[in-house]
Amino acid sequence: MKSQGNIVLGVTGSIAAHRAVDLCSLLVRAGCEVHVVLTADARRFVTEVPFQTLSRNPVVTDLYDTAGGWQPTHIQLADQADLLLIAPATAHTIARLAHGLADDALTCIALALRPETPVVVAPAMNGKMWLHPATQANVETLRRRGVEFVGPDTGLLACGYEGAGRLWPIEQIASHVLARLAAGPGGAGTPPPSVA
């Protein structure tokens, strides 16, 4: 089967990180080549094993992981990516992306992407963190740079509060990503849903 696209899936330290396992599976079953990057905080919630098994690719957990060639892994993945998906994305990761920090594999990949490579972010956090002016300013900064946000959803959050901050349903994230890949690098995909 012809690949639908090469996706780098960044998973960050949210309680919703376990849902990224099923998201990875959905994308692979749809015919995508998926390369998973786990942040250090994500590894407090999930391990490499399910992602490696489902994606059939090594999982990157450190900036200094090597893919076996001469090129640094973060540069290799950035060059090969047809799309960068960060799901779930924490407030901290969104802030790091907005400010151009590059202190781990995921943020280095984000900075090293080809300019035409789409970036899709699916936030997941406490509702007050999502609505905080600092987070909203960071989101707006990234939107101005062309980053697409999918969600967050509203409902009961893991912290016990009700409100915006839940990871968007993974089936809808996958559908948006597949539509975005089908639209091509400069194409406009399905308008990303968002709750602000």
C-alpha positions in Angstrom: 0.0 0.0 0.0 1.2 3.5 -0.9 2.0 5.6 2.1 -0.5 8.4 2.9 2.3 10.4 4.3 5.2 10.6 6.7 4.0 11.8 10.1 6.1 12.8 13.1 3.9 12.3 16.1 5.1 14.2 19.2 3.6 13.1 22.5 4.0 15.4 25.5 3.4 15.0 29.3 -0.3 15.1 29.6 -2.6 12.6 31.3 -4.1 12.2 27.7 -0.7 10.7 26.5 -2.2 7.2 26.6 -4.7 8.2 23.9 -1.8 8.9 21.5 -1.2 5.1 21.4 -4.6 4.6 19.7 -4.0 7.7 17.6 -0.8 6.2 16.3 -2.6 3.0 15.5 -5.4 4.8 13.6 -2.8 6.7 11.5 -0.8 3.6 10.7 -4.0 1.7 9.7 -4.8 4.6 7.4 -1.6 4.0 5.6 0.7 6.6 7.2 4.3 6.1 8.1 4.5 7.3 11.8 7.6 8.2 13.7 6.9 8.8 17.4 8.8 11.3 19.6 8.2 11.1 23.3 9.2 14.0 25.6 10.7 13.2 29.0 7.5 14.2 30.7 5.4 12.0 28.3 7.5 9.0 29.5 6.0 9.5 33.0 2.6 8.5 31.4 3.5 6.1 28.5 6.4 4.0 27.3 8.0 3.4 24.0 6.9 -0.2 23.6 3.3 0.3 22.3 4.4 3.1 19.9 7.3 1.1 18.5 5.1 -2.0 18.1 2.3 -0.1 16.4 4.4 2.2 14.2 7.1 -0.4 13.4 9.6 2.4 13.8 12.1 3.2 16.6 10.7 5.8 19.1 12.8 8.9 19.7 13.1 9.8 23.4 16.2 11.9 23.5 17.8 14.6 21.4 20.9 12.5 21.0 19.2 9.3 19.8 20.7 8.2 16.6 19.0 6.6 13.6 22.2 4.8 12.5 23.3 7.3 9.9 25.6 10.3 10.0 22.7 12.8 10.2 21.2 13.7 13.6 17.9 12.0 14.1 16.0 15.3 14.7 17.2 16.7 11.4 16.5 13.4 9.5 12.9 13.2 10.9 12.3 16.9 10.2 13.5 16.5 6.6 11.4 13.5 6.0 8.2 14.7 7.7 5.1 15.5 5.6 3.4 16.7 8.7 4.3 17.2 12.4 1.4 16.3 14.8 1.7 17.1 18.5 -1.0 15.2 20.4 -1.4 15.7 23.3 0.3 19.1 23.5 0.7 20.6 27.0 0.7 24.3 27.8 4.4 24.1 28.4 5.1 22.6 25.0 2.9 25.2 23.3 4.9 27.9 25.1 8.2 26.4 24.1 7.1 26.2 20.4 5.9 29.8 20.5 9.2 31.0 21.9 11.4 29.0 19.6 13.0 26.9 22.3 14.8 23.8 21.2 15.9 21.9 24.2 14.7 18.4 23.3 14.1 16.2 20.2 10.6 17.4 19.6 11.2 21.1 19.8 14.4 20.7 17.6 12.3 18.8 15.0 9.7 21.6 15.1 12.4 24.2 14.4 14.2 22.2 11.7 11.1 21.4 9.6 10.9 22.5 6.0 8.9 25.8 5.9 6.1 24.1 3.9 5.6 21.2 6.3 2.2 21.6 8.1 2.2 21.5 11.9 -1.0 20.3 13.7 -1.3 20.7 17.5 -4.0 19.0 19.7 -3.9 20.6 23.1 -4.8 18.8 26.4 -4.5 20.5 29.7 -6.5 22.0 32.7 -9.1 24.4 31.5 -7.7 27.4 33.4 -4.3 26.7 31.9 -5.8 26.7 28.4 -7.7 29.9 29.0 -4.8 31.7 30.7 -3.8 34.8 28.7 -0.2 33.5 28.4 -1.4 30.3 26.8 -3.8 32.1 24.5 -1.1 34.5 23.4 1.2 31.6 22.6 -1.6 29.9 20.6 -2.2 33.1 18.7 1.6 33.5 18.0 1.7 29.9 16.6 -1.5 30.4 14.5 0.1 33.5 12.9 3.0 31.2 11.9 0.5 28.8 10.3 0.3 26.2 13.0 -3.2 24.5 13.1 -4.9 23.8 16.3 -7.4 20.9 16.6 -9.4 21.3 19.8 -9.4 21.3 22.7 -12.7 19.6 23.5 -14.9 20.5 26.5 -16.1 18.2 29.3 -15.0 16.7 32.5 -11.2 17.0 32.8 -8.9 14.6 34.6 -8.2 17.2 37.3 -11.9 17.1 38.2 -12.9 20.5 36.7 -15.4 20.9 33.8 -14.4 23.0 30.8 -12.2 23.3 27.8 -9.0 21.3 27.8 -9.8 17.7 26.9 -7.9 16.2 24.0 -10.0 16.3 20.8 -11.4 12.9 19.9 -8.6 10.9 18.3 -10.8 9.9 15.4 -11.3 13.5 14.5 -7.6 14.4 15.0 -6.8 11.5 12.6 -9.4 12.7 10.1 -8.1 16.2 10.2 -4.5 15.0 9.7 -5.4 12.8 6.7 -7.4 15.7 5.1 -4.4 18.0 5.7 -2.0 15.5 4.1 -4.4 15.1 1.1 -4.5 18.9 0.6 -0.7 19.0 0.1 1.9 21.3 1.6 0.3 24.6 0.6 -3.3 23.4 0.6 -5.9 24.3 3.2 -7.2 21.3 5.0 -10.4 21.0 6.8 -10.8 24.1 9.1 -9.4 22.9 12.4 -12.0 22.9 15.3 -11.0 24.9 18.3 -12.5 26.0 21.6 -11.2 29.3 23.0 
